[in-house]
Amino acid sequence: MERIKKPYKRSIIFIKKHMQLKFVFLSLLLALLCVVMCTYEFVSMIQAFFKAHPVLLLELMEQSSVLIPISLMKLAIFFAVIAILAAILSNRIAGPIYRFESVCKEVAKGNYKVRVKLRDGDGLRSLEKEFNAMLDSLERKEGESKNEK
């Protein structure tokens, strides 16, 4: 009877917390930098416009009591989406690194039968193949040296 291979699923988002939180923080910092640069550009453009048309400034001031809270809410949603996407993307790298570390610890104990098993969407898939090929080679060499003794 053929055994069906069950895909490996990870249920925890933050596997290597320090690395992943640093990635999320840097992503948010980059998004903040983009927002600051765009805001500066927009304010500079608006200042030039209102120098040419000062009457429109009063109407904008009246509308700003409605526009500012909506803009801040949109900005908060933007940063929340960036944080969630950064956490998910960092998981695709941190998970495989965690798996490699676990297998390395087992190999250090002398267990050459362990293999790295990654999910389909994970990064480092080519490294997984090479690493497992290396373990196959080590296991064969260990078997040969035991047979010679």
Beta strands, then each sheet from edge to edge (+ up, - down):
end
